[in-house]
């Protein structure tokens, strides 16, 4: 583990060294970037896990003192506290990037915490699983620090989409994407559980993989336009599905919710 202190403005501070933060720290080091790490969940001397590789600081403020860029990768529940703890070490012009999944309102509060230091806040949305892509995970960034962050990460072949000047705009994109991604995960799970009850899990899994593999813009159009156009017919079908799943004894809250949504689209009275 390195113990030398990087020159001010040359290092990246990674706050949070869990699955995502640890991967970012390791990939940055592999790219030749000096990294200083701090994990608020496992401060030095606590006996908890620490990342192998980066120099570990004793506090968030110490971790960011020499940093040109700060990457905060914690849970949303502690993101604001971590920013406040980092404030004494932040300098004018440092990019403070919050990559935590949180609400636009939370990102704006963190921006307000950072602003008096002269550091440039970047609200960052992580748009794919970090374990799969590591440092090159696609991002969207908003706020006054977005250009500086994009310039730095662009040199490392990281795709960063400009989400605008307002902190919280990238967070909004992330949460909107979660409606689809988490909803998709939940409906796949419900489908496979129902299929298992009918002894058809392997067959349905193959069907799901085939549909997702072939997915394109035309599929999205068919799903959206077809649902609106054929809501009444599909409502009848989903009610049959709900009845069948009840006979199987499997939990089907999403199937029931689909029927409710189709009834709204079909114009059925409440």
Helices and strands as residue ranges (DSSP letters): E 11-15, H 19-30, E 35-38, E 55-56, H 60-64, E 67-72, H 76-86, G 87-89, E 95-98, H 104-115, E 120-126, H 130-133, G 134-136, E 139-142, H 146-154, E 160-164, H 169-197, H 201-213, H 217-229, H 231-248, H 253-265
